[in-house]
Amino acid sequence: LKLYELEEELVDVGFFRINKSCLVNLKNVSSLRAEFDRRIKVTLINDEKLIVSRQFADNFKRRLGVKV
């Protein structure tokens, strides 16, 4: 499947697209940190760090219920 197809299938079970090449399970997010240029650094429960691109940042914050 293409990533956008996978995204459509997994959105209802807690996954969210954070950049052009990555989906993240929101249940595994342990912390968020604002970065330069409206990006967000996400730390997962396994200590992996990912970047939410500017393109997806506002929707990501809305999905988590964080003030935009």
C-alpha positions in Angstrom: 0.0 0.0 0.0 1.0 3.6 -0.5 1.5 5.6 2.7 -1.7 7.7 2.1 -3.7 4.5 1.7 -2.2 3.1 4.9 -3.0 6.4 6.7 -6.6 6.2 5.6 -6.9 2.7 7.0 -5.1 3.4 10.3 -6.5 6.8 11.3 -9.4 5.3 13.2 -7.0 3.2 15.4 -4.8 6.1 16.5 -2.2 6.6 13.8 -1.4 10.1 12.4 0.8 11.2 9.5 3.5 13.5 10.8 5.6 14.1 7.6 5.9 12.8 4.0 7.2 9.4 5.0 6.0 8.6 8.5 2.9 7.6 10.4 3.0 7.6 14.2 0.8 5.8 16.7 -0.5 8.6 19.0 -0.7 6.1 21.9 3.1 5.8 21.8 3.9 9.6 22.1 5.5 10.4 25.4 6.4 14.1 24.8 6.2 17.0 22.4 8.6 19.9 22.0 8.2 23.0 19.8 11.0 23.4 17.3 12.1 26.2 15.0 9.9 27.1 12.1 6.6 25.6 13.5 8.0 22.0 13.6 7.4 19.7 16.5 9.8 17.2 17.9 7.9 14.1 19.1 9.5 11.6 21.5 8.0 8.1 21.6 7.9 5.8 24.6 10.8 3.9 23.2 12.9 7.2 23.2 12.8 7.5 19.4 12.6 11.1 18.3 10.7 12.2 15.2 9.9 15.5 13.6 6.4 16.6 12.7 6.8 18.8 9.6 5.2 22.2 9.3 2.7 20.9 6.8 1.3 18.4 9.4 1.9 20.3 12.6 -1.4 22.2 13.0 -3.5 19.1 12.3 -1.3 17.1 14.7 -1.8 19.6 17.5 -5.6 19.6 16.9 -5.7 15.8 16.9 -3.9 15.8 20.3 -6.1 18.6 21.6 -3.2 21.0 22.0 -3.9 24.7 21.5 -2.8 25.8 18.0 
